[in-house]
Amino acid sequence: MSPYLHFGEIGPRQVWHAVQAAAAGRGSKAAERGAEKFLSELGWREFSYNLLYNFPHLPVRPMQEKFAAFPWKHDAETERAWQRGRTGYPIVDAGMRQLWNTGWMHNRVRMIVASMLTKDLLIPWQHGAAWFWDTLVDADLANNTQGWQWTAGCGADAAPYFRIFNPVTQGERYDPAGEYIREWVPELARLPGRWIHKPWQAPRDTLRDAGVCLDDTYPSPIIDHSEARDRALAAYERIK
Ligand SMILES: Cc1cc2nc3c(=O)[nH]c(=O)nc-3n(C[C@H](O)[C@H](O)[C@H](O)COP(=O)(O)OP(=O)(O)OC[C@H]3O[C@@H](n4cnc5c(N)ncnc54)[C@H](O)[C@@H]3O)c2cc1C
Protein backbone atom coordinates (compact mmCIF):
# COMPACT_ATOMS: atom_id res chain seq x y z
CA MET A 1 0.00 0.00 0.00
CA SER A 2 2.84 2.40 0.84
CA PRO A 3 3.92 3.41 -2.71
CA TYR A 4 0.28 4.17 -3.60
CA LEU A 5 -0.14 6.25 -0.48
CA HIS A 6 3.16 7.99 -1.08
CA PHE A 7 2.34 8.96 -4.66
CA GLY A 8 -1.19 10.00 -3.74
CA GLU A 9 -2.90 7.35 -5.86
CA ILE A 10 -5.01 6.63 -2.81
CA GLY A 11 -5.52 8.80 0.25
CA PRO A 12 -5.23 7.80 3.92
CA ARG A 13 -8.84 8.85 4.64
CA GLN A 14 -10.08 6.66 1.80
CA VAL A 15 -8.13 3.70 3.17
CA TRP A 16 -9.26 4.43 6.73
CA HIS A 17 -12.97 4.43 5.86
CA ALA A 18 -12.75 1.44 3.51
CA VAL A 19 -11.03 -0.66 6.18
CA GLN A 20 -13.55 0.32 8.85
CA ALA A 21 -16.44 -0.49 6.53
CA ALA A 22 -14.93 -3.84 5.57
CA ALA A 23 -14.35 -4.78 9.23
CA ALA A 24 -17.89 -3.74 10.20
CA GLY A 25 -19.25 -5.81 7.30
CA ARG A 26 -17.52 -8.91 8.62
CA GLY A 27 -18.85 -8.31 12.14
CA SER A 28 -16.24 -10.52 13.83
CA LYS A 29 -13.83 -9.73 16.66
CA ALA A 30 -10.91 -11.00 14.59
CA ALA A 31 -11.76 -8.65 11.71
CA GLU A 32 -12.05 -5.79 14.19
CA ARG A 33 -8.63 -6.56 15.67
CA GLY A 34 -7.06 -6.90 12.22
CA ALA A 35 -8.52 -3.58 11.15
CA GLU A 36 -7.34 -1.90 14.33
CA LYS A 37 -3.78 -3.11 13.79
CA PHE A 38 -3.78 -1.95 10.18
CA LEU A 39 -5.26 1.43 11.10
CA SER A 40 -2.62 1.90 13.78
CA GLU A 41 -0.02 1.63 10.99
CA LEU A 42 -1.80 4.41 9.16
CA GLY A 43 -1.62 6.27 12.46
CA TRP A 44 2.19 5.94 12.34
CA ARG A 45 2.10 7.49 8.91
CA GLU A 46 0.07 10.44 10.13
CA PHE A 47 2.37 10.79 13.14
CA SER A 48 5.41 10.86 10.82
CA TYR A 49 3.84 13.53 8.63
CA ASN A 50 2.91 15.57 11.66
CA LEU A 51 6.47 15.37 12.98
CA LEU A 52 7.98 16.42 9.68
CA TYR A 53 5.55 19.32 9.35
CA ASN A 54 6.37 20.62 12.82
CA PHE A 55 10.09 19.79 12.79
CA PRO A 56 11.22 20.20 9.17
CA HIS A 57 14.89 19.69 10.11
CA LEU A 58 14.27 16.02 11.01
CA PRO A 59 15.57 14.49 7.76
CA VAL A 60 19.02 15.75 8.71
CA ARG A 61 19.02 16.32 12.47
CA PRO A 62 17.97 14.00 15.30
CA MET A 63 14.79 14.75 17.21
CA GLN A 64 16.67 14.15 20.45
CA GLU A 65 19.39 16.77 20.32
CA LYS A 66 21.82 14.85 22.52
CA PHE A 67 22.35 12.48 19.57
CA ALA A 68 24.16 15.25 17.69
CA ALA A 69 27.15 14.34 19.89
CA PHE A 70 26.85 10.57 19.35
CA PRO A 71 30.22 9.00 18.43
CA TRP A 72 29.23 7.73 14.98
CA LYS A 73 31.75 5.94 12.80
CA HIS A 74 32.46 6.78 9.19
CA ASP A 75 33.61 3.68 7.38
CA ALA A 76 32.82 3.57 3.67
CA GLU A 77 33.85 -0.06 3.21
CA THR A 78 31.60 -1.32 6.01
CA GLU A 79 28.75 0.83 4.75
CA ARG A 80 29.19 -0.62 1.27
CA ALA A 81 29.08 -4.17 2.68
CA TRP A 82 25.78 -3.32 4.37
CA GLN A 83 24.34 -1.73 1.22
CA ARG A 84 25.22 -4.71 -0.94
CA GLY A 85 24.18 -7.46 1.49
CA ARG A 86 27.65 -8.68 2.43
CA THR A 87 27.58 -8.35 6.22
CA GLY A 88 27.70 -12.07 6.97
CA TYR A 89 24.35 -11.85 8.79
CA PRO A 90 21.93 -13.70 6.48
CA ILE A 91 18.73 -11.87 7.45
CA VAL A 92 20.43 -8.50 6.93
CA ASP A 93 21.98 -9.57 3.64
CA ALA A 94 18.71 -11.04 2.37
CA GLY A 95 16.90 -7.80 3.14
CA MET A 96 19.51 -5.56 1.56
CA ARG A 97 19.66 -7.70 -1.58
CA GLN A 98 15.87 -7.76 -1.84
CA LEU A 99 15.88 -3.98 -1.53
CA TRP A 100 18.51 -3.58 -4.22
CA ASN A 101 16.77 -5.96 -6.62
CA THR A 102 13.13 -5.03 -6.07
CA GLY A 103 12.98 -1.71 -4.21
CA TRP A 104 11.04 -3.39 -1.43
CA MET A 105 11.55 -4.74 2.07
CA HIS A 106 9.10 -5.73 4.80
CA ASN A 107 8.89 -3.40 7.82
CA ARG A 108 10.38 -6.06 10.13
CA VAL A 109 13.43 -6.43 7.91
CA ARG A 110 13.75 -2.64 7.60
CA MET A 111 14.03 -2.45 11.39
CA ILE A 112 16.59 -5.28 11.51
CA VAL A 113 18.87 -3.82 8.83
CA ALA A 114 18.54 -0.31 10.27
CA SER A 115 19.47 -1.57 13.73
CA MET A 116 22.50 -3.36 12.25
CA LEU A 117 23.70 -0.18 10.54
CA THR A 118 23.12 2.29 13.36
CA LYS A 119 23.72 0.18 16.46
CA ASP A 120 26.03 -2.70 15.50
CA LEU A 121 28.07 -0.73 12.99
CA LEU A 122 27.55 2.76 14.49
CA ILE A 123 27.10 4.30 11.05
CA PRO A 124 24.94 7.46 11.07
CA TRP A 125 21.24 6.84 10.49
CA GLN A 126 21.27 9.59 7.85
CA HIS A 127 23.45 7.35 5.65
CA GLY A 128 20.96 4.51 5.91
CA ALA A 129 18.05 6.85 5.24
CA ALA A 130 19.84 8.16 2.14
CA TRP A 131 20.34 4.61 0.83
CA PHE A 132 16.68 3.76 1.43
CA TRP A 133 15.72 7.02 -0.25
CA ASP A 134 17.62 5.96 -3.36
CA THR A 135 16.39 2.38 -3.44
CA LEU A 136 12.87 2.03 -1.93
CA VAL A 137 9.84 2.16 -4.24
CA ASP A 138 7.89 3.72 -1.36
CA ALA A 139 10.67 6.16 -0.35
CA ASP A 140 8.87 8.82 1.64
CA LEU A 141 10.58 11.66 3.47
CA ALA A 142 8.30 11.61 6.51
CA ASN A 143 8.05 7.83 7.00
CA ASN A 144 11.65 7.11 6.12
CA THR A 145 13.01 9.76 8.47
CA GLN A 146 10.77 8.60 11.28
CA GLY A 147 11.61 4.91 10.66
CA TRP A 148 15.34 5.58 10.80
CA GLN A 149 15.23 7.89 13.79
CA TRP A 150 12.97 5.46 15.64
CA THR A 151 15.30 2.52 15.03
CA ALA A 152 18.45 4.51 15.79
CA GLY A 153 16.86 5.55 19.10
CA CYS A 154 17.06 9.29 18.47
CA GLY A 155 13.50 9.98 17.28
CA ALA A 156 10.25 10.98 18.91
CA ASP A 157 8.91 8.12 20.99
CA ALA A 158 11.87 6.09 19.73
CA ALA A 159 12.71 2.51 20.60
CA PRO A 160 14.61 2.49 23.92
CA TYR A 161 18.31 2.57 23.07
CA PHE A 162 19.02 -0.85 24.58
CA ARG A 163 16.58 -2.42 22.10
CA ILE A 164 19.23 -3.65 19.71
CA PHE A 165 17.91 -6.20 17.26
CA ASN A 166 19.73 -9.53 17.36
CA PRO A 167 19.95 -10.53 13.68
CA VAL A 168 20.13 -14.25 14.46
CA THR A 169 17.16 -14.52 16.81
CA GLN A 170 15.13 -12.16 14.63
CA GLY A 171 15.86 -14.35 11.61
CA GLU A 172 14.97 -17.52 13.50
CA ARG A 173 11.73 -16.02 14.78
CA TYR A 174 10.44 -14.48 11.56
CA ASP A 175 11.92 -16.83 8.97
CA PRO A 176 12.08 -20.13 10.88
CA ALA A 177 12.45 -22.34 7.82
CA GLY A 178 14.96 -19.98 6.20
CA GLU A 179 12.87 -19.54 3.04
CA TYR A 180 13.57 -15.82 2.80
CA ILE A 181 17.30 -16.47 3.14
CA ARG A 182 17.23 -19.22 0.51
CA GLU A 183 15.57 -16.85 -1.94
CA TRP A 184 17.86 -13.86 -1.49
CA VAL A 185 21.12 -15.43 -0.36
CA PRO A 186 21.24 -18.44 -2.68
CA GLU A 187 24.80 -19.33 -1.72
CA LEU A 188 23.36 -20.47 1.65
CA ALA A 189 20.34 -22.25 0.15
CA ARG A 190 21.59 -25.76 0.84
CA LEU A 191 22.33 -25.16 4.52
CA PRO A 192 19.95 -26.90 6.94
CA GLY A 193 17.45 -24.57 8.63
CA ARG A 194 19.23 -25.00 11.95
CA TRP A 195 22.31 -23.15 10.66
CA ILE A 196 20.96 -20.90 7.96
CA HIS A 197 20.76 -17.83 10.21
CA LYS A 198 24.22 -18.43 11.72
CA PRO A 199 26.41 -20.20 9.15
CA TRP A 200 29.62 -19.34 11.03
CA GLN A 201 28.50 -21.67 13.84
CA ALA A 202 27.77 -24.62 11.55
CA PRO A 203 30.07 -27.66 11.73
CA ARG A 204 32.71 -27.75 9.02
CA ASP A 205 31.22 -30.85 7.35
CA THR A 206 27.79 -29.24 7.19
CA LEU A 207 29.24 -26.19 5.49
CA ARG A 208 31.18 -28.33 3.04
CA ASP A 209 28.12 -30.45 2.16
CA ALA A 210 26.12 -27.26 1.54
CA GLY A 211 28.87 -25.82 -0.66
CA VAL A 212 29.52 -22.94 1.73
CA CYS A 213 33.07 -21.74 2.21
CA LEU A 214 33.16 -18.88 4.71
CA ASP A 215 35.00 -15.78 3.53
CA ASP A 216 34.96 -17.21 0.04
CA THR A 217 31.39 -17.99 -1.04
CA TYR A 218 29.85 -16.06 1.87
CA PRO A 219 31.43 -13.63 4.39
CA SER A 220 31.95 -14.23 8.10
CA PRO A 221 30.04 -11.74 10.29
CA ILE A 222 31.33 -8.24 9.75
CA ILE A 223 31.23 -7.73 13.51
CA ASP A 224 30.46 -9.91 16.52
CA HIS A 225 26.91 -8.96 17.49
CA SER A 226 27.31 -9.25 21.26
CA GLU A 227 30.52 -7.18 21.23
CA ALA A 228 28.83 -4.66 18.95
CA ARG A 229 25.92 -4.46 21.36
CA ASP A 230 28.25 -3.66 24.28
CA ARG A 231 30.06 -1.09 22.15
CA ALA A 232 26.78 0.60 21.19
CA LEU A 233 25.59 0.74 24.80
CA ALA A 234 28.94 2.24 25.84
CA ALA A 235 28.64 4.84 23.06
CA TYR A 236 25.15 5.71 24.28
CA GLU A 237 26.44 6.14 27.85
CA ARG A 238 28.62 8.98 26.55
CA ILE A 239 25.65 11.09 25.49
CA LYS A 240 22.98 9.99 27.98
C1 LIG B 1 14.09 2.17 8.72
C2 LIG B 1 12.69 2.30 8.14
C3 LIG B 1 12.49 3.04 6.98
C4 LIG B 1 11.20 3.17 6.45
N1 LIG B 1 11.03 3.90 5.29
C5 LIG B 1 9.78 4.07 4.80
C6 LIG B 1 9.57 4.84 3.62
O1 LIG B 1 10.50 5.41 3.02
N2 LIG B 1 8.29 4.94 3.14
C7 LIG B 1 7.21 4.36 3.78
O2 LIG B 1 6.08 4.50 3.31
N3 LIG B 1 7.40 3.65 4.91
C8 LIG B 1 8.63 3.47 5.43
N4 LIG B 1 8.80 2.72 6.57
C9 LIG B 1 7.60 2.20 7.27
C10 LIG B 1 7.13 0.81 6.86
O3 LIG B 1 8.21 -0.09 6.78
C11 LIG B 1 6.39 0.80 5.51
O4 LIG B 1 5.43 1.82 5.48
C12 LIG B 1 5.68 -0.54 5.32
O5 LIG B 1 6.63 -1.59 5.32
C13 LIG B 1 4.92 -0.51 4.02
O6 LIG B 1 4.30 -1.76 3.81
P1 LIG B 1 2.71 -1.88 3.74
O7 LIG B 1 2.17 -0.84 2.82
O8 LIG B 1 2.41 -3.33 3.46
O9 LIG B 1 2.34 -1.52 5.23
P2 LIG B 1 1.05 -1.83 6.11
O10 LIG B 1 1.50 -2.52 7.34
O11 LIG B 1 -0.02 -2.45 5.27
O12 LIG B 1 0.61 -0.35 6.58
C14 LIG B 1 -0.29 0.48 5.84
C15 LIG B 1 0.34 1.83 5.61
O13 LIG B 1 0.64 2.48 6.85
C16 LIG B 1 1.86 3.22 6.73
N5 LIG B 1 2.86 2.65 7.66
C17 LIG B 1 3.01 1.35 8.03
N6 LIG B 1 4.01 1.22 8.92
C18 LIG B 1 4.50 2.47 9.11
C19 LIG B 1 5.54 3.00 9.92
N7 LIG B 1 6.27 2.22 10.74
N8 LIG B 1 5.79 4.33 9.87
C20 LIG B 1 5.05 5.13 9.07
N9 LIG B 1 4.04 4.70 8.28
C21 LIG B 1 3.78 3.38 8.30
C22 LIG B 1 2.33 3.07 5.30
O14 LIG B 1 1.87 4.19 4.56
C23 LIG B 1 1.66 1.79 4.87
O15 LIG B 1 1.48 1.71 3.50
C24 LIG B 1 10.10 2.56 7.11
C25 LIG B 1 10.32 1.81 8.27
C26 LIG B 1 11.60 1.68 8.78
C27 LIG B 1 11.81 0.85 10.01
PDBQT file of the ligand as one rigid body, heavy atoms in Angstrom, charges set to zero:
ROOT
HETATM    1  C1  LIG A 301      14.090   2.167   8.717  1.00  0.00    +0.000 C 
HETATM    2  C2  LIG A 301      12.691   2.300   8.140  1.00  0.00    +0.000 A 
HETATM    3  C3  LIG A 301      12.486   3.043   6.985  1.00  0.00    +0.000 A 
HETATM    4  C4  LIG A 301      11.204   3.170   6.449  1.00  0.00    +0.000 A 
HETATM    5  N1  LIG A 301      11.032   3.902   5.295  1.00  0.00    +0.000 NA
HETATM    6  C5  LIG A 301       9.781   4.066   4.795  1.00  0.00    +0.000 A 
HETATM    7  C6  LIG A 301       9.570   4.841   3.616  1.00  0.00    +0.000 A 
HETATM    8  O1  LIG A 301      10.501   5.410   3.019  1.00  0.00    +0.000 OA
HETATM    9  N2  LIG A 301       8.291   4.944   3.141  1.00  0.00    +0.000 N 
HETATM   10  C7  LIG A 301       7.213   4.360   3.779  1.00  0.00    +0.000 A 
HETATM   11  O2  LIG A 301       6.082   4.504   3.306  1.00  0.00    +0.000 OA
HETATM   12  N3  LIG A 301       7.401   3.649   4.905  1.00  0.00    +0.000 NA
HETATM   13  C8  LIG A 301       8.631   3.470   5.430  1.00  0.00    +0.000 A 
HETATM   14  N4  LIG A 301       8.799   2.721   6.567  1.00  0.00    +0.000 N 
HETATM   15  C9  LIG A 301       7.598   2.199   7.273  1.00  0.00    +0.000 C 
HETATM   16  C10 LIG A 301       7.130   0.808   6.856  1.00  0.00    +0.000 C 
HETATM   17  O3  LIG A 301       8.208  -0.086   6.778  1.00  0.00    +0.000 OA
HETATM   18  C11 LIG A 301       6.392   0.803   5.510  1.00  0.00    +0.000 C 
HETATM   19  O4  LIG A 301       5.433   1.823   5.477  1.00  0.00    +0.000 OA
HETATM   20  C12 LIG A 301       5.682  -0.537   5.320  1.00  0.00    +0.000 C 
HETATM   21  O5  LIG A 301       6.632  -1.585   5.319  1.00  0.00    +0.000 OA
HETATM   22  C13 LIG A 301       4.920  -0.513   4.022  1.00  0.00    +0.000 C 
HETATM   23  O6  LIG A 301       4.304  -1.757   3.806  1.00  0.00    +0.000 OA
HETATM   24  P1  LIG A 301       2.713  -1.882   3.736  1.00  0.00    +0.000 P 
HETATM   25  O7  LIG A 301       2.172  -0.838   2.818  1.00  0.00    +0.000 OA
HETATM   26  O8  LIG A 301       2.407  -3.326   3.460  1.00  0.00    +0.000 OA
HETATM   27  O9  LIG A 301       2.340  -1.522   5.230  1.00  0.00    +0.000 OA
HETATM   28  P2  LIG A 301       1.049  -1.828   6.106  1.00  0.00    +0.000 P 
HETATM   29  O10 LIG A 301       1.499  -2.523   7.337  1.00  0.00    +0.000 OA
HETATM   30  O11 LIG A 301      -0.024  -2.449   5.270  1.00  0.00    +0.000 OA
HETATM   31  O12 LIG A 301       0.607  -0.354   6.582  1.00  0.00    +0.000 OA
HETATM   32  C14 LIG A 301      -0.290   0.480   5.844  1.00  0.00    +0.000 C 
HETATM   33  C15 LIG A 301       0.342   1.832   5.614  1.00  0.00    +0.000 C 
HETATM   34  O13 LIG A 301       0.638   2.479   6.849  1.00  0.00    +0.000 OA
HETATM   35  C16 LIG A 301       1.856   3.218   6.735  1.00  0.00    +0.000 C 
HETATM   36  N5  LIG A 301       2.859   2.651   7.658  1.00  0.00    +0.000 N 
HETATM   37  C17 LIG A 301       3.013   1.353   8.026  1.00  0.00    +0.000 A 
HETATM   38  N6  LIG A 301       4.011   1.222   8.921  1.00  0.00    +0.000 NA
HETATM   39  C18 LIG A 301       4.501   2.471   9.111  1.00  0.00    +0.000 A 
HETATM   40  C19 LIG A 301       5.543   2.996   9.923  1.00  0.00    +0.000 A 
HETATM   41  N7  LIG A 301       6.271   2.217  10.738  1.00  0.00    +0.000 N 
HETATM   42  N8  LIG A 301       5.793   4.325   9.867  1.00  0.00    +0.000 NA
HETATM   43  C20 LIG A 301       5.051   5.133   9.073  1.00  0.00    +0.000 A 
HETATM   44  N9  LIG A 301       4.044   4.698   8.284  1.00  0.00    +0.000 NA
HETATM   45  C21 LIG A 301       3.777   3.383   8.303  1.00  0.00    +0.000 A 
HETATM   46  C22 LIG A 301       2.329   3.070   5.302  1.00  0.00    +0.000 C 
HETATM   47  O14 LIG A 301       1.872   4.188   4.556  1.00  0.00    +0.000 OA
HETATM   48  C23 LIG A 301       1.664   1.786   4.872  1.00  0.00    +0.000 C 
HETATM   49  O15 LIG A 301       1.476   1.707   3.495  1.00  0.00    +0.000 OA
HETATM   50  C24 LIG A 301      10.097   2.563   7.111  1.00  0.00    +0.000 A 
HETATM   51  C25 LIG A 301      10.321   1.813   8.266  1.00  0.00    +0.000 A 
HETATM   52  C26 LIG A 301      11.601   1.675   8.779  1.00  0.00    +0.000 A 
HETATM   53  C27 LIG A 301      11.811   0.851  10.014  1.00  0.00    +0.000 C 
ENDROOT
TORSDOF 0
